[in-house]
């Protein structure tokens, strides 16, 4: 939705400070941009009703906003907002009001006692071992193999791949360090022998070909794009789409599907939920358990092993 105007100076300040609060908590850039936008939309609606103080907001106002979101058009894709998008708006309000409650700005949290219907997530798609092998066969460079090693072999999130530095990869010990994962959580990811070899070969044999302008950031970054700069999310996604095309696989797959896939394959290979949780950097087992709900009939046809 377009940037909605806020005329109340305190509301404007809440949106600015909420963004900074999310950054301090360790949320990634998309979150500390989208969630303040959700708050802005809600506060704009409050202004339209003449409500210019947080203390005047009641649970009824939250419920009315929820029903408004259910009927609001999606201005980018048409139709209505998806269930997950509506949940994202509500999550932003929960974070904001909890924060204000902690600060003592409000005495009563208007959203704390409300319960909303949960959006049912569709079953997570994964790539089969055969499809993973197809991707490796389609690699045209050592960098392509390193990309698969980072997002499939190590299960990194896209934002974690962006932040990966040379100092974070230890070839001898076969360890990869995620210095700042989701929620600023750090973790150490063990690399399989082949993954470590792929990353090492890219680093020593090919990385220097991409290094052009030796800025401080490009010297530190492990993965470089065509222009010699740190690989960003769009760079990784573009390269992955090309790999999918070469491998004749559906273009609907994304980098995050590689993370889903390795999680499922590791569980099928015998790792415990706790081990996979630590590998992925989840805060709780509930986040990891979603991978156990993949159809057993589907997984029964897969064989996990070395490529």
N, C-alpha and C positions, 0 to 999 in steps of 0.2 A: 504494500500500500504506500502511496505517496506520503511524504513527510507532512504529518498533520500539525497544524499550528497549535501552540500552547501560549496563552496570554497571561497566565498566572506565573509570576517570577519564581515562586517556591516550587511549582510543578516543573518548570524548566530546569531548576537546580536539581530536583530529584532525579530527573532523567540523566543528566550529566554525571551526577555522583553515583548513580546506579551502575553506569557503564564502568566507571573507575573501580567500583566495589567488585564487579565481576572479574575485572582484570587482576585485581589483587588476590582473588580467590583462585586464580589460575585457569579460568575459562578461556577457550580459544577465541580468536577474533570474530568468527561468525556469531558466536554466542553473545559476546559483549557488544555486538552491533544489533542483532535481531531482538534480544530480550528487552533492551531499553526501548526499541521501537514498539514492542508489544505494550510496554508500560505507557509510552506516549499515547498510543491509541486509546488505552483505557482512560487516562487522565483527560484526554481530549473529550471523550464521551461524558466524563464527569463535568467538565466545564460547560458543555452544552446543556447540562441540567442545572447549572448555577452552583455546582458544588466545587469549592475552591480550597477546601481544607481536608487533609487526610482523616481527621477525627470525625468528619461528617459522613464518611463512607461506611456503609453497612453491608452485611451479608446479602441483603436484597439487591443492592447495586451490583455486586459481583455476579449474582445469579442472572440478573438482567443482561449483564455484559456477555455472559456465557451464551445465552440464547441469541443475542445479537450476532456473536461470532458464528453460530451455527447457520445463520441465514446470510452472512456477509459473502458477497461474491469474491472469488479469487481473481484479482485484477491482472495477474500475470498469465495464468493458464486457463482462465475461464471456469465456469461452474462455481461450486461452493468450496469453502476451505476444507481441506482433508481433516480427518479426525486427529491425525498426529499434529497438524498445524494448530488446531484448536487447543490441544493438550499443551503445546509449546507456549501458547499465550497464557494459559492458566498457570503453567510452571513459572513463568516470568513473574506473575503477580504473587505467587506463593513465596518466591525468593525475596521479592521486594518487601512485602509486608512483614515477613519474618525478620528481615534485616532492620526495618523500622521499629519493630517490636523490641528487638535486641538493643537498639539505640535508645529506646525509651521515648521515641517520637509519638508513638500511639500506645494507648493502654490496652485496647482490645483489637485483636487481629481479625479483620472481617472475613478472611478466607479460611482461617484455621479449622473451623468446624464444618466446612462444606465438603460434600462428597459428590463427585461428578462421575458419570459413566466412563469407564475405561475404553479407550480405543483399542480394538483387537489388531495386533500387528500381524501382517501376513507372514506365512512361514518363510524363514530366511533361505534364500537361494544360495547354493554353494556350487563350486566347480568340483567335478570328479577328479580323481587321480589321473585318469586318462586325459582330461582336459588340461590339467596342470602340465602334464608331459607335452601336450600339443603346444602350449605357450612357450615352454623351454625350447622346443624344436623350432619355433618360429623366431627365436631371438637372432637378431642380425649383428649384435655387438655384445661386448662384455658388459657394457652399461645396462643393456636389456636384462641380462642374467642377474646383475646386481639389483636391479629394480625388483625382480621377482623374489630375490633373496630377502630383501628388506620387508616387503609387504606380505609375502606368503611364508617364506622360510622363518622370518622373525615375527610376523604378525603385527607389524607396526601400524598405527593409525596414520592417515595422510599427514596430519600436522606434525607427528613425531618424525616422519620421514623428512619433512622440510627442515627440521631443526638438527638433523643428524650431522655431526662434525667428525673430522678425521680422528680426533682424540677419543671419540666414543666407540670406536671399533678396534678391538684387540684380536688380531688374527691368531697370535700364538696361543692365547687362552680360549679362543673361540667364544668370546663374549662381546655382546653389544650393549652399550649403556644408553638407556633412555633417561636423559637428565631432567626433563620436564614433561611428563605425560599429562593425561587428563587430570584436572584438579591438582596440578603441580606435583603429581606422584612420580617418584623415581623408581626405576626398576632395572634389573640386569637380565638380559635375554641370552640364553645359551644358543649358540649357532651350531647347526649340524656341520659335519666335516665338509660336505659339498658346498653348503651355503658360505661358509668361511672361505673356502677356496675361490668361489665365484667373486666374492667381494674383494679378496686379496688380488686376484688377477686383474679385475677392473682397476683397482687403485694403482698398482705398479705398472701395468701395461697400457692402460688406455686413458686414465683420468687426465694426464698431462696434455693430451691432445685437445682437450676442451678448455684448458686454463689459458685464457687470453689476457684480460685485464686483471692483474694480480691485486685486487682489493683485499683488505683485511678479511672481509667476509668470505670471499671466494677462496682464499687460501685456507680457511678453516673448514669450509663446507666439504662433506664427503662426496656428495653427488652434484655434478655440474651439468648445466644445460648446454645447448649448442653455442650460446654466446659467452660461455665461460663464467656464468653466474650461478649462484646456488639454485638448485632445482626447487621450484615452488610447486604447490599443489596442482596448478593447471598444467605445468610441464609434465609431472608424473602422470596425470590423467590422460594427457594427449598421447604420451608414449604408450600407455597401456592400451588405449583404444586402437592404436596402430598394431600392437601385438595381437589383439583380439581379431582384428581384420586379417592379419597374415595367417593366424591359426584357424581362420574360418569358424570363429566362435561368436555367439550373440553379443552385439554391441551394448546390450543392457547391463552387462557385468561392469562393476566398478572396482577400484582398488580395495574398497572395504569388503567386497565379496572374497578377496584373497584372505583377509583376516578371518571372515566367517569360515572359510574353507579349511584353513590350517587348524582352527579350533576344533572343528568337527573331526578332521582326520586324526588329530592327536588323541581325542577322546576314544575314537574307534581303535586307535593303536594301543590303547591300554593306559594312557595317562589318567590320573585322578582329576576330579573337578578342581581340587585345591591347586594342583600343579598347573592346570590350564589357566586357572584364575590368575596365578602369579605370572605366568607367561604373557598373558594379555594385559595385565595391569588393571584388572577389575578391582573395585573396592569391596565387592561382596559376591558371595557364591550365586546369589539370585541372578546376577548379570550373566554368569557363565552357564547357568542351568538351561538357558534358552537353547543352547546347542544340543542338549540331550533330547529336546523335543522334535528334532528332525526325524522324519519318517523312518522307522526301522526297516521298513520294506525297501526304501530307497537306499539306505546305507548298506543293507545286506548284499547289495550287488557290487559294492565297492571293495577294493583291496588296498589297504594302506601299506606303503612300503617305499623303498628308495626308488628314485626316478632313474 
